[in-house]
Amino acid sequence: MKSFKIMHKNTNYKNKRKGFTLIEILVVVGIIAIIAGLVAPSIQRARTKSQTTAITANLKVLADAADQYLLENGGNSVTVADLVGVNAYIKTAPTPVAGETYPTTITVGTDIATTGTVVTYPF
């Protein structure tokens, strides 16, 4: 009569590797920190540039509206309140992008400038 051996798989799980070692985790965290340190300044520069562009666009809208108002009504200065309204030159006053404030009066021959985040636009 033949005898058969039953072969069992190794059921000892203590020798098997489960998860990551502390060194592997620290290396990954270090790589992520280095990448974040390299990317953060460029993101900040892009944000500042986009805010400056938006503020300049708002100042251009004010300058164009003031120019139209002064061509139609004459004079050498206009308040922003005269430019804003449903049937006026612009529907709403520019909203602050980076905490800046816009001038309340625009005068011919002077630059239009914001306070806070300083941007000027020639008028």
C-alpha positions as CSV (number, residue, x, y, z in Angstrom):
1,M,0.0,0.0,0.0
2,K,1.3,3.4,-0.9
3,S,1.4,6.2,1.5
4,F,1.0,9.8,0.6
5,K,2.6,12.7,2.4
6,I,0.4,15.8,2.7
7,M,2.4,18.8,2.1
8,H,1.3,21.9,4.0
9,K,2.1,25.5,3.1
10,N,4.1,27.5,5.5
11,T,1.5,29.0,7.9
12,N,4.0,30.9,9.9
13,Y,3.1,34.5,9.2
14,K,5.7,36.0,11.5
15,N,8.3,35.7,8.8
16,K,6.2,37.4,6.1
17,R,6.6,41.1,5.6
18,K,3.5,43.2,6.4
19,G,3.5,46.9,5.4
20,F,6.4,49.4,5.2
21,T,9.4,50.0,7.3
22,L,9.9,53.2,9.2
23,I,12.8,54.1,6.9
24,E,10.7,53.7,3.8
25,I,8.0,55.9,5.2
26,L,10.5,58.6,6.2
27,V,12.1,58.6,2.7
28,V,8.7,59.1,1.1
29,V,7.8,61.9,3.5
30,G,11.2,63.6,2.8
31,I,10.7,63.4,-0.9
32,I,7.2,64.9,-0.6
33,A,8.6,67.7,1.6
34,I,11.3,68.5,-0.9
35,I,8.8,68.6,-3.8
36,A,6.5,70.9,-1.8
37,G,9.3,73.2,-1.0
38,L,10.2,73.5,-4.7
39,V,6.6,74.1,-5.9
40,A,5.4,76.5,-3.2
41,P,7.3,79.6,-4.4
42,S,6.2,79.2,-8.0
43,I,2.6,78.9,-6.9
44,Q,2.9,82.1,-4.9
45,R,4.4,83.9,-7.8
46,A,1.6,82.8,-10.1
47,R,-1.0,83.9,-7.6
48,T,0.6,87.3,-7.2
49,K,0.8,87.8,-10.9
50,S,-2.8,86.8,-11.5
51,Q,-4.0,89.2,-8.7
52,T,-2.0,92.0,-10.3
53,T,-3.5,91.2,-13.7
54,A,-7.0,91.2,-12.3
55,I,-6.4,94.5,-10.4
56,T,-5.0,96.1,-13.6
57,A,-8.1,94.9,-15.5
58,N,-10.4,96.5,-12.9
59,L,-8.5,99.8,-13.1
60,K,-8.8,99.7,-16.9
61,V,-12.5,99.3,-16.6
62,L,-12.7,102.3,-14.3
63,A,-10.5,104.4,-16.6
64,D,-12.6,103.5,-19.7
65,A,-15.8,104.3,-17.9
66,A,-14.4,107.6,-16.6
67,D,-13.2,108.4,-20.1
68,Q,-16.7,107.8,-21.6
69,Y,-18.4,109.8,-18.8
70,L,-16.1,112.8,-19.2
71,L,-16.5,112.7,-23.0
72,E,-20.2,112.9,-22.7
73,N,-20.6,115.2,-19.7
74,G,-17.4,117.3,-19.7
75,G,-15.3,118.2,-16.7
76,N,-12.0,117.0,-15.4
77,S,-13.0,114.6,-12.6
78,V,-15.7,112.0,-11.9
79,T,-16.6,110.0,-8.8
80,V,-16.9,106.3,-9.1
81,A,-20.5,106.6,-7.8
82,D,-21.4,108.5,-11.0
83,L,-20.0,105.6,-13.1
84,V,-21.8,102.7,-11.3
85,G,-25.4,101.8,-11.9
86,V,-27.8,99.7,-13.9
87,N,-28.0,102.2,-16.8
88,A,-24.6,103.8,-16.1
89,Y,-21.1,103.1,-17.5
90,I,-20.4,100.0,-15.4
91,K,-23.0,97.9,-13.6
92,T,-21.0,97.3,-10.4
93,A,-18.0,98.7,-8.8
94,P,-14.8,96.6,-9.0
95,T,-14.6,94.0,-6.3
96,P,-11.3,93.7,-4.3
97,V,-9.1,90.8,-5.4
98,A,-6.3,91.0,-2.9
99,G,-7.6,93.4,-0.2
100,E,-7.0,96.5,-2.2
101,T,-9.2,99.6,-2.3
102,Y,-10.1,101.6,-5.4
103,P,-10.2,105.4,-5.6
104,T,-13.5,107.2,-5.2
105,T,-12.6,110.0,-7.6
106,I,-10.9,109.8,-10.9
107,T,-9.2,113.0,-12.3
108,V,-7.9,113.6,-15.8
109,G,-4.1,113.6,-16.1
110,T,-3.5,111.5,-12.9
111,D,-2.8,107.8,-12.6
112,I,-5.5,105.7,-11.1
113,A,-4.0,103.7,-8.2
114,T,-5.2,101.3,-5.6
115,T,-4.2,101.2,-2.0
116,G,-3.3,98.0,-0.1
117,T,-2.0,96.0,-3.1
118,V,-0.5,99.0,-5.0
119,V,-1.2,98.9,-8.8
120,T,-1.4,102.0,-10.9
121,Y,-3.0,102.6,-14.3
122,P,-2.3,105.7,-16.4
123,F,-5.3,107.9,-17.1
